[in-house]
């Protein structure tokens, strides 16, 4: 299945990340970023219909942004290789490169996304 490329935006911070791949199929959600050597700054993976992620078989840490159905930030976490993280009421999880600057992002903020156009 084709992975759609997205740009993730914040209403006041502007572009947070991109390109971010949208893992829409069960296979892409399962496989995620396992086996990748690194993720360039600003890039990531958006997982739909999940509230928990793992770092099994990962070689690097990730920034995680757990979102509600309405794209509101519920939790921001740091996932180490072989770690686990969850947010009970999340619907979306945004996995971002550890080099992506997310310092201005806060719980309660709302994110939007659209098609990536470099």
C-alpha positions as CSV (number, residue, x, y, z in Angstrom):
1,X,0.0,0.0,0.0
2,X,1.2,3.5,-0.8
3,X,2.4,5.5,2.1
4,X,1.1,9.1,1.9
5,X,3.6,11.8,2.8
6,X,2.3,14.6,5.1
7,X,3.4,17.9,6.6
8,X,2.5,18.2,10.3
9,X,1.6,21.8,11.4
10,X,1.0,23.6,14.6
11,X,-1.2,26.7,14.6
12,X,1.5,29.0,16.0
13,X,4.7,27.1,15.6
14,X,4.2,26.4,11.9
15,X,5.6,23.2,10.4
16,X,6.6,20.7,13.1
17,X,7.7,17.9,10.8
18,X,7.8,16.7,7.3
19,X,7.8,14.6,5.4
20,X,6.0,12.2,7.7
21,X,4.7,8.9,6.3
22,X,1.1,8.0,7.2
23,X,1.0,4.3,8.1
24,X,-2.6,3.5,7.2
25,X,-2.5,-0.2,6.7
26,X,-2.2,-2.8,9.5
27,X,1.0,-4.0,8.0
28,X,2.6,-0.5,7.9
29,X,1.4,0.1,11.5
30,X,2.9,-3.2,12.6
31,X,6.2,-2.7,10.8
32,X,6.6,1.0,11.6
33,X,10.2,2.1,11.7
34,X,11.6,-1.3,12.8
35,X,14.8,-2.1,11.1
36,X,15.6,1.4,10.0
37,X,19.1,2.7,10.8
38,X,18.1,6.3,11.5
39,X,15.5,8.9,10.8
40,X,16.5,12.2,9.4
41,X,15.6,15.4,11.4
42,X,12.1,16.5,10.7
43,X,10.9,13.2,9.5
44,X,8.6,10.7,11.1
45,X,5.7,8.2,10.9
46,X,2.0,8.8,11.8
47,X,0.2,5.8,13.2
48,X,-3.6,5.7,13.1
49,X,-5.9,3.8,15.5
50,X,-3.4,3.1,18.2
51,X,-2.6,4.3,21.7
52,X,0.6,2.4,22.4
53,X,4.0,1.9,20.6
54,X,7.1,0.0,21.2
55,X,10.7,0.4,20.4
56,X,11.4,-3.3,19.8
57,X,14.2,-3.9,17.3
58,X,14.8,-0.1,17.1
59,X,18.4,1.3,16.9
60,X,17.6,4.8,18.0
61,X,15.2,6.7,20.3
62,X,12.1,8.6,19.1
63,X,10.0,11.5,20.1
64,X,6.4,10.5,20.5
65,X,3.4,12.7,20.3
66,X,0.1,11.0,21.3
67,X,-3.0,12.7,19.8
68,X,-6.7,12.4,20.3
69,X,-9.1,11.8,17.3
70,X,-9.3,15.6,17.0
71,X,-5.5,15.9,16.8
72,X,-5.1,17.4,20.2
73,X,-1.8,16.6,21.9
74,X,-2.4,14.3,24.9
75,X,1.2,13.3,25.8
76,X,4.7,13.9,24.6
77,X,7.2,11.1,25.4
78,X,10.7,9.9,24.7
79,X,10.9,6.3,23.5
80,X,14.2,4.5,24.0
81,X,15.1,1.4,21.9
82,X,13.3,-1.6,23.3
83,X,11.0,0.6,25.3
84,X,7.2,0.9,25.5
85,X,4.9,4.0,25.8
86,X,1.2,4.6,25.7
87,X,-1.6,7.1,26.3
88,X,-4.9,5.5,27.1
89,X,-7.2,7.8,25.1
90,X,-4.9,8.4,22.1
91,X,-6.1,7.6,18.6
92,X,-3.0,8.8,16.7
93,X,0.7,8.5,17.5
94,X,3.3,10.7,15.8
95,X,6.8,9.1,15.9
96,X,9.5,11.7,15.2
97,X,13.2,11.7,14.7
98,X,15.1,12.4,17.9
99,X,16.7,15.4,16.1
100,X,13.3,17.0,15.4
101,X,12.8,20.1,17.5
102,X,9.5,19.9,19.4
103,X,10.4,22.1,22.4
104,X,7.5,24.5,21.8
105,X,4.9,21.7,21.6
106,X,2.7,21.3,24.7
107,X,-0.1,19.0,25.9
108,X,-3.4,20.6,24.8
109,X,-2.0,22.0,21.5
110,X,-3.7,21.0,18.3
111,X,-1.9,19.7,15.2
112,X,-3.1,19.6,11.6
113,X,-1.6,17.9,8.5
114,X,-1.8,18.1,4.8
115,X,0.0,16.7,1.8
116,X,3.8,17.1,1.8
117,X,5.0,19.5,-0.9
118,X,8.8,20.0,-0.7
